[in-house]
Amino acid sequence: MVRYWYSGRILEVLVPFWSHGRVLRVLVPYWYCGRVLEVMVRYWYSGRILEVLVPFWYHGRVLRVLVPYWYCGRVLEVLGPFWYCGRVLRALVPYWYCGRVL
């Protein structure tokens, strides 16, 4: 189950995540209409919390997610709905090891 909350300037995304018990931290900026915002994404694995600040670029009606991710050389995918201003946007975010960025 993927849940999203948007209230004011903070978007909180709760996503279950399996990372073999390891805790990763990625810090990246969030831009929307030229204003800098922060998005905190919490991942739960066996009671552990993984906090990630994810970059979101919003250009008109298109929400694009560019996320660099490094973990175990595996390819992980997250498919989930994004709610903003009553519109439902979907983003498929592949995560690549070796520093590749979607």
C-alpha positions in Angstrom: 0.0 0.0 0.0 1.3 3.4 -1.0 -0.2 6.4 0.8 0.3 10.1 0.0 -0.6 13.2 2.0 -0.4 16.7 0.7 -1.2 19.6 3.0 0.1 23.1 2.3 3.7 22.8 1.4 4.6 19.3 2.7 4.0 16.1 0.8 4.5 13.0 2.9 4.7 9.6 1.2 4.6 6.4 3.1 5.9 3.4 1.2 6.8 -0.1 2.4 10.4 -0.9 1.5 12.6 -4.0 1.8 16.3 -3.2 2.1 17.7 -6.2 4.0 17.7 -4.2 7.2 20.0 -1.5 6.0 19.2 2.2 6.4 19.9 4.5 3.5 19.8 8.3 3.4 19.5 10.4 0.3 19.4 14.2 0.5 18.2 16.1 -2.6 16.3 19.3 -3.2 12.6 19.8 -4.0 11.6 22.5 -6.5 8.1 23.7 -7.3 7.4 26.9 -9.2 10.8 28.3 -8.3 10.3 27.8 -4.5 12.3 25.4 -2.5 10.3 22.8 -0.6 11.2 19.6 1.2 9.6 16.3 0.8 10.2 13.6 3.4 9.6 10.1 2.3 9.6 7.4 5.0 10.3 3.8 4.2 9.5 1.1 6.7 11.4 -2.1 6.9 11.1 -4.4 9.9 10.3 -1.3 12.1 13.2 0.7 10.8 12.7 4.1 9.2 14.5 5.1 6.0 14.2 8.8 5.4 14.8 10.2 2.0 14.4 13.7 0.6 13.3 13.2 -3.0 13.6 15.8 -5.9 10.3 16.7 -7.7 10.3 19.0 -10.7 6.8 20.3 -11.5 6.5 21.9 -14.9 2.9 22.8 -15.7 1.0 19.5 -15.6 3.9 17.1 -15.7 5.4 15.8 -12.5 8.7 14.2 -13.0 10.7 12.3 -10.4 14.5 12.2 -10.8 16.0 10.0 -8.1 19.5 8.8 -7.8 19.6 5.7 -5.7 22.5 3.4 -4.7 21.9 0.1 -3.0 23.2 -3.4 -3.6 23.4 -3.0 -7.3 19.8 -4.0 -7.6 17.1 -2.5 -9.9 14.1 -1.4 -7.8 10.9 0.1 -9.1 8.3 2.1 -7.4 5.0 2.7 -9.1 2.5 4.9 -7.2 -0.1 7.6 -7.6 0.8 11.2 -6.8 -2.0 13.5 -5.7 -1.6 17.2 -6.2 -4.3 19.9 -6.5 -7.0 17.2 -7.1 -5.1 15.8 -10.1 -3.8 12.2 -10.2 -0.4 11.9 -11.7 1.5 8.6 -12.0 5.2 8.2 -12.0 7.3 5.1 -12.6 10.6 5.5 -10.8 13.4 3.0 -11.6 16.3 3.1 -9.2 19.7 2.2 -10.6 22.9 1.4 -8.8 26.2 2.7 -10.3 25.1 6.3 -10.1 22.7 6.2 -13.0 19.9 8.8 -12.8 16.5 8.5 -14.5 
